[in-house]
Amino acid sequence: MKVTGTIEFRDLEGGVWQLKGDDGKRYTLLGRISEKSGSRVEVEGLLDESGFGIAMAGPQLKVTKLKKI
């Protein structure tokens, strides 16, 4: 899956990275995030819509590639 949007760091449960997608959805990002909060990015990854993580903040997107746009 490929999604574009804005990265946000949220101080929930010790901190989580989220993507506010251009599609209007929020995704919890799993993996190494190399960009700063507020950056516009394109993220490729595997979507897990079957449940929520500890932060209960949206479907989890396991990042395989992240590119600043």
Phi, psi and omega in degrees: 000142178236128182225139173250152180169203183243131179280139177225140172259125180244134182275065177246134175048043180092356176110132175223149174264134178232156173246120172271099187287151175296345178276002178089356180262159173248136180237136172276125184268132177246133180121187182281124179249118186257001181253162180275157175303135181097351180286141173274129186219164168244126183243133171248141179179185181257125183268131175245098181266005185284346181190184180241152177279192182302322183284348180051045189240026177122169179300148182269134178243111180279109188288126173252334179208136179226127183226129176289138179237000000 
